Amino acid sequence: MSNPQTVKASVLHGPRDLRVEERPLPTLPPDSVLISIKTTTLCGSDLHYFNHFRNGDILVREPLTLGHESAGIITAVGSQVTSLTIGDHVALEVGQPCEQCPLCLSGRYNICPEMKFRSSAKAYPHAQGTLQEVIVHPAKWCHKLPEGLSLDLGALAEPLSVALHAFDRAESSLDPGTRVLVLGAGAVGLLCGAVVKTLVKGVKVVIADIQRERVDFAVQNGFSDAGVVVPMPEKRPGTVEEKFDYAREVAGLVGETAIPGGGAETIGQVNATFECTGVESCLQAAIYATAPGGRIMIIGMGNPIQTLPISAASLREVDLVGVFRYAHAYPRAIELLASNSKRSSEVEGNSAELGPLLPDLTRLITHRFTGMEDIPRAFDMAARVKDDEGNLVLKVMVDL
């Protein structure tokens, strides 16, 4: 920081209009800490705001700093903070609920009506995101990273928490040996597959996406057992009947997918589906692909108005379950990440035979950019499926 009384921040003023600005250094309340932000991975919601100055029907109403998947180092602590000290590495849980409403008191603080979530324009004034040099944040929402766990993985605790919360919402339909479908092989879809494979014994996961490279990545790197490349129709379905026919076709392709090591056995209908795209045709296909009594976790945020074959769900008691962000997931996410890191080190040192719990999540970070001035380029890369060299783009990280 050129001026010790100011903070540099990346600020969005309109569609694709990012500016580096200086803000006053925020005051440090007694219950909060000052954090030097080191790493932030870009999320799909950030990308929507960057490109459109809105996310679905949520409009930006004032200049907004983006970023919420972050980790950093504590540089100052408030007078009442005893759980953290200067120099601690932390992952930031950036939502701040009211902690007083019935939802908060029941533990479902993620859907608190008064939630202030950094980089979201839902609340006004907006809670500013983490693409800035330092932020002040309540200590209770800063999760200390254990020694040996990198800041990169600390930033991934946020999307991993989304996957863990989705798992919680699905758990009643996730018996040992169950069959699971993940629609969408982006970062959250990959993490959903990884969490299910890690926490459910004998599960078989199939992942589906329109991009072959993403499907191949998922299977080759242990995020899924099998994959389906969803074919794009020659003619875009126009009528409701045409859309449902296409959805049945996609569900049929999933069901016909062979189970690795299962001989001629196929997946058939699945017990649980994680819909991570927000695309209407995917949710339609999810209903047809899910077995009677199964459950569909609606994670992706897309078109807010969709036409669904609702009788195909209700008459078979297929539950449609909303999933929004996370609650009480960060400690478990960090525990999983730390166990993964520790066990990987043990294997490399030949002191243990067990491999990591999770797949190697560092493989999700495919591209890095450094500094405020590079953030527009980072967003441009995050919007792509492949870079100029033909490499797959998954998670784009900004280092500050």
C-alpha beads as a LAMMPS data file, in Angstrom:
LAMMPS data file: protein, C-alpha beads

400 atoms
399 bonds

1 atom types
1 bond types

-500.0 500.0 xlo xhi
-500.0 500.0 ylo yhi
-500.0 500.0 zlo zhi

Masses

1 110.0

Atoms # bond

1 1 1 0.000 0.000 0.000
2 1 1 1.462 3.323 -1.047
3 1 1 -0.456 5.138 1.719
4 1 1 -0.698 3.320 5.081
5 1 1 -4.125 4.893 5.634
6 1 1 -5.645 3.549 2.397
7 1 1 -6.329 0.201 0.754
8 1 1 -6.128 -0.627 -2.946
9 1 1 -9.191 -2.402 -4.300
10 1 1 -10.509 -3.678 -7.615
11 1 1 -13.903 -2.027 -8.071
12 1 1 -16.601 -2.840 -10.636
13 1 1 -18.484 0.240 -11.908
14 1 1 -20.416 -1.332 -14.789
15 1 1 -20.285 -4.306 -17.183
16 1 1 -16.571 -5.164 -17.614
17 1 1 -15.609 -1.815 -16.065
18 1 1 -13.061 -2.685 -13.386
19 1 1 -10.975 0.080 -11.824
20 1 1 -8.190 0.010 -9.254
21 1 1 -9.097 2.503 -6.528
22 1 1 -7.961 3.466 -3.048
23 1 1 -10.291 3.295 -0.058
24 1 1 -9.797 4.431 3.529
25 1 1 -8.304 1.735 5.756
26 1 1 -11.293 0.345 7.659
27 1 1 -11.573 0.713 11.420
28 1 1 -10.910 -2.497 13.378
29 1 1 -13.806 -3.394 15.727
30 1 1 -12.971 -5.294 18.942
31 1 1 -14.379 -8.605 17.650
32 1 1 -12.725 -8.493 14.217
33 1 1 -9.367 -9.013 12.539
34 1 1 -7.471 -7.294 9.740
35 1 1 -6.543 -9.719 6.970
36 1 1 -4.046 -9.298 4.151
37 1 1 -5.729 -11.071 1.237
38 1 1 -3.305 -13.376 -0.554
39 1 1 -5.356 -15.626 -2.830
40 1 1 -8.822 -15.464 -4.374
41 1 1 -10.318 -17.879 -6.874
42 1 1 -12.988 -16.532 -9.203
43 1 1 -16.525 -17.881 -9.011
44 1 1 -19.269 -18.054 -11.622
45 1 1 -21.265 -15.419 -9.748
46 1 1 -18.267 -13.066 -9.895
47 1 1 -18.139 -13.636 -13.641
48 1 1 -21.839 -12.795 -14.053
49 1 1 -21.384 -9.541 -12.164
50 1 1 -18.264 -8.689 -14.184
51 1 1 -19.905 -9.261 -17.554
52 1 1 -23.439 -7.998 -16.886
53 1 1 -23.321 -5.885 -13.685
54 1 1 -25.958 -8.250 -12.369
55 1 1 -26.368 -11.886 -11.355
56 1 1 -29.693 -13.190 -12.583
57 1 1 -32.302 -10.829 -11.187
58 1 1 -29.893 -9.308 -8.628
59 1 1 -28.790 -5.887 -9.868
60 1 1 -25.654 -4.051 -8.731
61 1 1 -26.664 -0.707 -7.254
62 1 1 -23.288 0.759 -6.311
63 1 1 -19.612 0.161 -7.188
64 1 1 -18.747 -3.369 -6.072
65 1 1 -15.557 -5.240 -5.274
66 1 1 -15.850 -8.874 -6.347
67 1 1 -14.311 -12.038 -4.896
68 1 1 -15.315 -14.324 -2.037
69 1 1 -13.269 -17.547 -2.358
70 1 1 -10.277 -16.299 -0.407
71 1 1 -7.521 -16.923 2.095
72 1 1 -5.064 -14.563 3.730
73 1 1 -2.847 -13.714 6.684
74 1 1 -3.948 -11.862 9.819
75 1 1 -2.071 -8.604 10.339
76 1 1 -3.992 -7.158 13.307
77 1 1 -6.565 -8.383 15.837
78 1 1 -9.305 -6.600 17.732
79 1 1 -9.102 -6.179 21.486
80 1 1 -11.670 -8.926 22.189
81 1 1 -10.230 -11.552 19.812
82 1 1 -8.587 -14.512 21.547
83 1 1 -8.943 -17.294 18.954
84 1 1 -6.584 -15.819 16.363
85 1 1 -3.227 -14.066 16.386
86 1 1 -1.123 -11.986 14.008
87 1 1 0.462 -14.210 11.383
88 1 1 -2.280 -16.851 11.359
89 1 1 -3.319 -18.121 7.935
90 1 1 -7.098 -18.143 7.542
91 1 1 -9.830 -19.056 5.100
92 1 1 -12.644 -16.536 5.020
93 1 1 -16.285 -17.479 5.401
94 1 1 -17.527 -14.231 3.915
95 1 1 -21.240 -14.385 4.761
96 1 1 -22.349 -12.428 7.823
97 1 1 -25.854 -13.428 9.000
98 1 1 -27.884 -11.536 11.575
99 1 1 -27.524 -14.405 14.119
100 1 1 -30.859 -13.459 15.702
101 1 1 -33.651 -14.602 13.372
102 1 1 -35.348 -18.040 13.693
103 1 1 -33.331 -19.411 10.767
104 1 1 -30.031 -18.361 12.308
105 1 1 -31.027 -19.706 15.701
106 1 1 -31.995 -23.043 14.134
107 1 1 -28.584 -23.325 12.466
108 1 1 -29.637 -22.454 8.911
109 1 1 -27.832 -19.145 8.844
110 1 1 -27.024 -19.510 5.127
111 1 1 -30.603 -18.518 4.288
112 1 1 -30.839 -15.677 6.778
113 1 1 -32.925 -12.905 5.150
114 1 1 -30.458 -10.304 6.473
115 1 1 -27.339 -12.087 5.220
116 1 1 -24.553 -9.809 4.038
117 1 1 -22.316 -11.791 1.708
118 1 1 -19.149 -10.270 0.315
119 1 1 -19.253 -9.650 -3.474
120 1 1 -23.032 -10.143 -3.613
121 1 1 -25.349 -7.296 -4.587
122 1 1 -28.356 -8.894 -2.895
123 1 1 -28.052 -6.748 0.249
124 1 1 -27.725 -2.967 0.084
125 1 1 -25.344 -1.370 0.819
126 1 1 -23.381 -4.187 -0.791
127 1 1 -20.846 -6.158 1.224
128 1 1 -17.591 -5.526 -0.600
129 1 1 -15.638 -8.562 -1.822
130 1 1 -12.090 -9.756 -1.241
131 1 1 -10.289 -8.497 -4.359
132 1 1 -8.614 -5.797 -2.297
133 1 1 -5.387 -5.608 -0.343
134 1 1 -6.840 -5.997 3.138
135 1 1 -10.247 -6.432 4.696
136 1 1 -11.681 -6.269 8.195
137 1 1 -13.786 -9.319 9.021
138 1 1 -15.380 -10.745 12.200
139 1 1 -13.000 -13.226 13.813
140 1 1 -15.742 -15.847 14.223
141 1 1 -16.029 -16.132 10.428
142 1 1 -12.274 -16.554 9.896
143 1 1 -11.155 -20.176 9.977
144 1 1 -7.549 -20.857 10.910
145 1 1 -5.638 -23.058 8.496
146 1 1 -3.499 -25.760 10.093
147 1 1 0.221 -25.743 9.536
148 1 1 1.136 -27.213 6.154
149 1 1 -2.188 -26.370 4.468
150 1 1 -1.545 -23.890 1.672
151 1 1 -3.389 -20.630 1.163
152 1 1 -4.358 -21.908 -2.303
153 1 1 -6.273 -24.790 -0.741
154 1 1 -7.605 -22.410 1.888
155 1 1 -9.290 -20.414 -0.871
156 1 1 -10.839 -23.637 -2.223
157 1 1 -12.479 -24.226 1.165
158 1 1 -15.322 -21.993 -0.044
159 1 1 -16.470 -24.027 -3.082
160 1 1 -15.694 -27.225 -1.164
161 1 1 -18.098 -25.985 1.536
162 1 1 -20.789 -25.618 -1.135
163 1 1 -20.239 -29.259 -2.084
164 1 1 -20.321 -30.374 1.557
165 1 1 -23.579 -28.498 2.157
166 1 1 -25.055 -30.134 -0.934
167 1 1 -23.924 -33.475 0.465
168 1 1 -25.693 -32.688 3.746
169 1 1 -28.896 -31.932 1.868
170 1 1 -28.577 -35.228 -0.027
171 1 1 -27.371 -37.490 2.749
172 1 1 -30.630 -39.364 3.344
173 1 1 -30.438 -40.674 -0.242
174 1 1 -26.733 -41.555 -0.134
175 1 1 -26.548 -45.101 1.184
176 1 1 -23.396 -47.209 0.670
177 1 1 -23.175 -48.446 -2.912
178 1 1 -25.594 -45.821 -4.184
179 1 1 -25.412 -44.343 -7.673
180 1 1 -25.050 -40.607 -8.139
181 1 1 -25.266 -38.249 -11.098
182 1 1 -23.494 -34.892 -11.237
183 1 1 -24.681 -32.523 -13.976
184 1 1 -21.980 -29.999 -14.825
185 1 1 -18.226 -30.645 -14.613
186 1 1 -17.209 -27.185 -13.479
187 1 1 -15.435 -26.693 -10.151
188 1 1 -18.523 -27.150 -7.950
189 1 1 -19.661 -30.220 -9.882
190 1 1 -16.198 -31.750 -9.616
191 1 1 -16.119 -31.051 -5.890
192 1 1 -19.584 -32.585 -5.411
193 1 1 -18.334 -35.742 -7.091
194 1 1 -15.194 -35.739 -4.951
195 1 1 -17.107 -35.273 -1.689
196 1 1 -19.579 -38.052 -2.443
197 1 1 -16.833 -40.460 -3.484
198 1 1 -14.886 -39.624 -0.333
199 1 1 -17.696 -39.831 2.222
200 1 1 -19.912 -42.645 0.882
201 1 1 -18.596 -46.183 0.771
202 1 1 -18.865 -47.980 -2.563
203 1 1 -20.641 -45.117 -4.341
204 1 1 -20.575 -44.890 -8.136
205 1 1 -20.526 -41.358 -9.544
206 1 1 -21.217 -40.432 -13.157
207 1 1 -20.628 -36.856 -14.307
208 1 1 -22.181 -35.260 -17.388
209 1 1 -21.206 -32.137 -19.303
210 1 1 -21.325 -30.793 -22.864
211 1 1 -17.525 -30.374 -22.824
212 1 1 -15.617 -33.629 -23.398
213 1 1 -12.426 -32.197 -21.913
214 1 1 -14.127 -31.512 -18.589
215 1 1 -15.669 -34.978 -18.481
216 1 1 -12.299 -36.557 -19.248
217 1 1 -10.643 -34.455 -16.535
218 1 1 -13.214 -35.595 -13.969
219 1 1 -12.761 -39.293 -14.704
220 1 1 -8.973 -39.219 -15.139
221 1 1 -8.401 -37.312 -11.890
222 1 1 -10.717 -39.263 -9.612
223 1 1 -13.621 -36.829 -9.315
224 1 1 -15.976 -39.293 -11.008
225 1 1 -16.115 -42.987 -11.867
226 1 1 -17.665 -42.510 -15.296
227 1 1 -18.633 -39.686 -17.614
228 1 1 -21.189 -38.733 -20.219
229 1 1 -20.590 -36.150 -22.924
230 1 1 -24.010 -34.600 -23.464
231 1 1 -24.688 -34.169 -27.181
232 1 1 -25.903 -30.815 -28.400
233 1 1 -29.121 -31.261 -30.413
234 1 1 -28.933 -30.528 -34.136
235 1 1 -31.943 -28.264 -33.734
236 1 1 -32.571 -26.367 -30.504
237 1 1 -35.750 -27.767 -28.880
238 1 1 -38.526 -25.225 -29.163
239 1 1 -41.718 -26.671 -27.753
240 1 1 -42.151 -28.068 -24.257
241 1 1 -42.555 -31.544 -25.732
242 1 1 -39.310 -31.225 -27.684
243 1 1 -37.474 -30.065 -24.562
244 1 1 -38.771 -33.000 -22.525
245 1 1 -37.859 -35.443 -25.322
246 1 1 -34.295 -34.117 -25.291
247 1 1 -34.172 -34.382 -21.486
248 1 1 -35.307 -38.012 -21.673
249 1 1 -32.589 -38.669 -24.259
250 1 1 -29.911 -37.252 -21.949
251 1 1 -31.279 -39.255 -19.000
252 1 1 -31.195 -42.361 -21.178
253 1 1 -27.536 -41.787 -22.021
254 1 1 -26.749 -41.526 -18.325
255 1 1 -28.614 -44.715 -17.548
256 1 1 -26.801 -46.631 -20.296
257 1 1 -23.372 -45.624 -18.988
258 1 1 -21.295 -48.647 -18.022
259 1 1 -20.135 -48.994 -14.419
260 1 1 -16.335 -49.282 -14.331
261 1 1 -15.424 -52.782 -13.229
262 1 1 -19.047 -53.837 -13.362
263 1 1 -18.908 -55.908 -16.534
264 1 1 -22.039 -55.273 -18.563
265 1 1 -23.786 -53.516 -15.681
266 1 1 -24.947 -49.954 -16.331
267 1 1 -25.744 -47.040 -14.049
268 1 1 -29.497 -47.121 -14.639
269 1 1 -31.521 -44.582 -12.689
270 1 1 -29.570 -42.825 -9.954
271 1 1 -30.481 -42.344 -6.307
272 1 1 -29.238 -38.774 -6.102
273 1 1 -28.488 -36.050 -8.623
274 1 1 -26.413 -32.915 -8.061
275 1 1 -27.543 -30.335 -10.612
276 1 1 -24.704 -27.809 -10.833
277 1 1 -25.463 -25.923 -14.058
278 1 1 -28.680 -23.965 -13.537
279 1 1 -29.617 -24.913 -17.121
280 1 1 -33.279 -25.766 -17.655
281 1 1 -32.606 -28.839 -19.807
282 1 1 -30.280 -30.240 -17.133
283 1 1 -32.861 -30.006 -14.373
284 1 1 -35.390 -31.581 -16.714
285 1 1 -32.969 -34.427 -17.426
286 1 1 -32.244 -34.768 -13.701
287 1 1 -35.904 -35.527 -13.015
288 1 1 -35.990 -38.299 -15.615
289 1 1 -32.600 -39.709 -14.563
290 1 1 -33.407 -39.966 -10.852
291 1 1 -35.024 -43.109 -9.480
292 1 1 -38.318 -43.155 -7.554
293 1 1 -37.715 -41.944 -4.010
294 1 1 -34.522 -40.218 -5.071
295 1 1 -33.388 -36.677 -4.492
296 1 1 -32.191 -33.837 -6.734
297 1 1 -29.965 -31.142 -5.250
298 1 1 -30.487 -27.866 -7.119
299 1 1 -27.128 -26.101 -6.805
300 1 1 -26.647 -24.224 -10.082
301 1 1 -28.132 -20.763 -10.393
302 1 1 -29.443 -20.146 -13.905
303 1 1 -32.707 -19.013 -15.421
304 1 1 -35.038 -18.228 -12.482
305 1 1 -38.081 -19.360 -14.492
306 1 1 -38.027 -22.929 -15.822
307 1 1 -40.519 -25.407 -17.241
308 1 1 -40.228 -28.792 -15.541
309 1 1 -41.939 -32.200 -15.947
310 1 1 -43.146 -31.877 -12.384
311 1 1 -45.481 -34.874 -12.469
312 1 1 -42.524 -37.091 -13.377
313 1 1 -41.048 -35.999 -10.046
314 1 1 -44.117 -35.836 -7.810
315 1 1 -45.686 -39.134 -8.893
316 1 1 -42.417 -40.934 -8.123
317 1 1 -41.633 -38.921 -4.965
318 1 1 -38.438 -37.505 -6.433
319 1 1 -37.545 -34.638 -4.117
320 1 1 -36.314 -31.314 -5.509
321 1 1 -34.004 -29.866 -2.845
322 1 1 -32.658 -26.337 -2.885
323 1 1 -28.993 -25.811 -2.015
324 1 1 -27.780 -22.297 -1.230
325 1 1 -24.188 -21.664 -0.208
326 1 1 -23.406 -23.481 3.075
327 1 1 -23.781 -23.588 6.838
328 1 1 -21.366 -25.117 9.358
329 1 1 -19.321 -26.549 6.478
330 1 1 -16.020 -24.651 6.692
331 1 1 -14.501 -26.589 9.629
332 1 1 -15.225 -29.889 7.869
333 1 1 -13.888 -28.558 4.562
334 1 1 -10.629 -27.516 6.216
335 1 1 -10.411 -30.842 8.053
336 1 1 -10.796 -32.702 4.759
337 1 1 -8.228 -30.493 3.049
338 1 1 -5.780 -30.887 5.925
339 1 1 -6.236 -34.667 6.067
340 1 1 -5.702 -34.810 2.340
341 1 1 -2.521 -32.745 2.548
342 1 1 -1.156 -34.758 5.483
343 1 1 -1.872 -38.140 3.961
344 1 1 -0.356 -37.073 0.636
345 1 1 2.837 -36.099 2.466
346 1 1 2.875 -39.389 4.351
347 1 1 2.524 -41.369 1.137
348 1 1 5.356 -39.405 -0.468
349 1 1 7.493 -40.128 2.600
350 1 1 6.618 -43.841 2.506
351 1 1 5.310 -43.664 6.078
352 1 1 1.750 -44.640 5.162
353 1 1 0.026 -46.832 2.645
354 1 1 -3.179 -44.838 2.460
355 1 1 -3.608 -42.290 -0.300
356 1 1 -5.354 -38.929 0.028
357 1 1 -9.012 -38.759 1.031
358 1 1 -9.873 -36.378 -1.803
359 1 1 -8.522 -36.123 -5.334
360 1 1 -5.714 -33.599 -5.765
361 1 1 -7.692 -30.344 -5.592
362 1 1 -4.719 -28.249 -6.625
363 1 1 -5.365 -29.567 -10.148
364 1 1 -8.516 -27.449 -10.196
365 1 1 -6.387 -24.274 -10.171
366 1 1 -5.490 -24.141 -13.841
367 1 1 -4.553 -20.468 -14.286
368 1 1 -3.053 -17.748 -12.075
369 1 1 -2.832 -13.974 -12.323
370 1 1 -0.952 -11.590 -10.057
371 1 1 -1.859 -8.094 -8.910
372 1 1 -4.814 -5.740 -9.230
373 1 1 -3.983 -4.734 -12.782
374 1 1 -4.232 -8.341 -13.968
375 1 1 -7.734 -8.950 -12.593
376 1 1 -9.579 -8.048 -15.843
377 1 1 -7.424 -10.619 -17.671
378 1 1 -8.244 -13.149 -14.974
379 1 1 -11.973 -12.630 -15.560
380 1 1 -11.514 -12.960 -19.315
381 1 1 -9.759 -16.290 -18.753
382 1 1 -12.414 -17.503 -16.306
383 1 1 -15.042 -17.062 -19.034
384 1 1 -13.251 -19.496 -21.343
385 1 1 -13.363 -23.286 -21.628
386 1 1 -9.778 -23.457 -22.956
387 1 1 -6.871 -21.055 -23.119
388 1 1 -4.961 -20.114 -26.275
389 1 1 -2.778 -23.226 -25.940
390 1 1 -5.794 -25.506 -25.727
391 1 1 -5.479 -26.132 -21.977
392 1 1 -8.635 -26.630 -19.944
393 1 1 -9.768 -23.682 -17.801
394 1 1 -11.310 -24.614 -14.442
395 1 1 -10.404 -22.380 -11.498
396 1 1 -8.654 -19.059 -12.085
397 1 1 -6.718 -17.710 -9.093
398 1 1 -5.718 -14.128 -8.372
399 1 1 -2.664 -13.610 -6.146
400 1 1 -2.350 -10.272 -4.361

Bonds

1 1 1 2
2 1 2 3
3 1 3 4
4 1 4 5
5 1 5 6
6 1 6 7
7 1 7 8
8 1 8 9
9 1 9 10
10 1 10 11
11 1 11 12
12 1 12 13
13 1 13 14
14 1 14 15
15 1 15 16
16 1 16 17
17 1 17 18
18 1 18 19
19 1 19 20
20 1 20 21
21 1 21 22
22 1 22 23
23 1 23 24
24 1 24 25
25 1 25 26
26 1 26 27
27 1 27 28
28 1 28 29
29 1 29 30
30 1 30 31
31 1 31 32
32 1 32 33
33 1 33 34
34 1 34 35
35 1 35 36
36 1 36 37
37 1 37 38
38 1 38 39
39 1 39 40
40 1 40 41
41 1 41 42
42 1 42 43
43 1 43 44
44 1 44 45
45 1 45 46
46 1 46 47
47 1 47 48
48 1 48 49
49 1 49 50
50 1 50 51
51 1 51 52
52 1 52 53
53 1 53 54
54 1 54 55
55 1 55 56
56 1 56 57
57 1 57 58
58 1 58 59
59 1 59 60
60 1 60 61
61 1 61 62
62 1 62 63
63 1 63 64
64 1 64 65
65 1 65 66
66 1 66 67
67 1 67 68
68 1 68 69
69 1 69 70
70 1 70 71
71 1 71 72
72 1 72 73
73 1 73 74
74 1 74 75
75 1 75 76
76 1 76 77
77 1 77 78
78 1 78 79
79 1 79 80
80 1 80 81
81 1 81 82
82 1 82 83
83 1 83 84
84 1 84 85
85 1 85 86
86 1 86 87
87 1 87 88
88 1 88 89
89 1 89 90
90 1 90 91
91 1 91 92
92 1 92 93
93 1 93 94
94 1 94 95
95 1 95 96
96 1 96 97
97 1 97 98
98 1 98 99
99 1 99 100
100 1 100 101
101 1 101 102
102 1 102 103
103 1 103 104
104 1 104 105
105 1 105 106
106 1 106 107
107 1 107 108
108 1 108 109
109 1 109 110
110 1 110 111
111 1 111 112
112 1 112 113
113 1 113 114
114 1 114 115
115 1 115 116
116 1 116 117
117 1 117 118
118 1 118 119
119 1 119 120
120 1 120 121
121 1 121 122
122 1 122 123
123 1 123 124
124 1 124 125
125 1 125 126
126 1 126 127
127 1 127 128
128 1 128 129
129 1 129 130
130 1 130 131
131 1 131 132
132 1 132 133
133 1 133 134
134 1 134 135
135 1 135 136
136 1 136 137
137 1 137 138
138 1 138 139
139 1 139 140
140 1 140 141
141 1 141 142
142 1 142 143
143 1 143 144
144 1 144 145
145 1 145 146
146 1 146 147
147 1 147 148
148 1 148 149
149 1 149 150
150 1 150 151
151 1 151 152
152 1 152 153
153 1 153 154
154 1 154 155
155 1 155 156
156 1 156 157
157 1 157 158
158 1 158 159
159 1 159 160
160 1 160 161
161 1 161 162
162 1 162 163
163 1 163 164
164 1 164 165
165 1 165 166
166 1 166 167
167 1 167 168
168 1 168 169
169 1 169 170
170 1 170 171
171 1 171 172
172 1 172 173
173 1 173 174
174 1 174 175
175 1 175 176
176 1 176 177
177 1 177 178
178 1 178 179
179 1 179 180
180 1 180 181
181 1 181 182
182 1 182 183
183 1 183 184
184 1 184 185
185 1 185 186
186 1 186 187
187 1 187 188
188 1 188 189
189 1 189 190
190 1 190 191
191 1 191 192
192 1 192 193
193 1 193 194
194 1 194 195
195 1 195 196
196 1 196 197
197 1 197 198
198 1 198 199
199 1 199 200
200 1 200 201
201 1 201 202
202 1 202 203
203 1 203 204
204 1 204 205
205 1 205 206
206 1 206 207
207 1 207 208
208 1 208 209
209 1 209 210
210 1 210 211
211 1 211 212
212 1 212 213
213 1 213 214
214 1 214 215
215 1 215 216
216 1 216 217
217 1 217 218
218 1 218 219
219 1 219 220
220 1 220 221
221 1 221 222
222 1 222 223
223 1 223 224
224 1 224 225
225 1 225 226
226 1 226 227
227 1 227 228
228 1 228 229
229 1 229 230
230 1 230 231
231 1 231 232
232 1 232 233
233 1 233 234
234 1 234 235
235 1 235 236
236 1 236 237
237 1 237 238
238 1 238 239
239 1 239 240
240 1 240 241
241 1 241 242
242 1 242 243
243 1 243 244
244 1 244 245
245 1 245 246
246 1 246 247
247 1 247 248
248 1 248 249
249 1 249 250
250 1 250 251
251 1 251 252
252 1 252 253
253 1 253 254
254 1 254 255
255 1 255 256
256 1 256 257
257 1 257 258
258 1 258 259
259 1 259 260
260 1 260 261
261 1 261 262
262 1 262 263
263 1 263 264
264 1 264 265
265 1 265 266
266 1 266 267
267 1 267 268
268 1 268 269
269 1 269 270
270 1 270 271
271 1 271 272
272 1 272 273
273 1 273 274
274 1 274 275
275 1 275 276
276 1 276 277
277 1 277 278
278 1 278 279
279 1 279 280
280 1 280 281
281 1 281 282
282 1 282 283
283 1 283 284
284 1 284 285
285 1 285 286
286 1 286 287
287 1 287 288
288 1 288 289
289 1 289 290
290 1 290 291
291 1 291 292
292 1 292 293
293 1 293 294
294 1 294 295
295 1 295 296
296 1 296 297
297 1 297 298
298 1 298 299
299 1 299 300
300 1 300 301
301 1 301 302
302 1 302 303
303 1 303 304
304 1 304 305
305 1 305 306
306 1 306 307
307 1 307 308
308 1 308 309
309 1 309 310
310 1 310 311
311 1 311 312
312 1 312 313
313 1 313 314
314 1 314 315
315 1 315 316
316 1 316 317
317 1 317 318
318 1 318 319
319 1 319 320
320 1 320 321
321 1 321 322
322 1 322 323
323 1 323 324
324 1 324 325
325 1 325 326
326 1 326 327
327 1 327 328
328 1 328 329
329 1 329 330
330 1 330 331
331 1 331 332
332 1 332 333
333 1 333 334
334 1 334 335
335 1 335 336
336 1 336 337
337 1 337 338
338 1 338 339
339 1 339 340
340 1 340 341
341 1 341 342
342 1 342 343
343 1 343 344
344 1 344 345
345 1 345 346
346 1 346 347
347 1 347 348
348 1 348 349
349 1 349 350
350 1 350 351
351 1 351 352
352 1 352 353
353 1 353 354
354 1 354 355
355 1 355 356
356 1 356 357
357 1 357 358
358 1 358 359
359 1 359 360
360 1 360 361
361 1 361 362
362 1 362 363
363 1 363 364
364 1 364 365
365 1 365 366
366 1 366 367
367 1 367 368
368 1 368 369
369 1 369 370
370 1 370 371
371 1 371 372
372 1 372 373
373 1 373 374
374 1 374 375
375 1 375 376
376 1 376 377
377 1 377 378
378 1 378 379
379 1 379 380
380 1 380 381
381 1 381 382
382 1 382 383
383 1 383 384
384 1 384 385
385 1 385 386
386 1 386 387
387 1 387 388
388 1 388 389
389 1 389 390
390 1 390 391
391 1 391 392
392 1 392 393
393 1 393 394
394 1 394 395
395 1 395 396
396 1 396 397
397 1 397 398
398 1 398 399
399 1 399 400
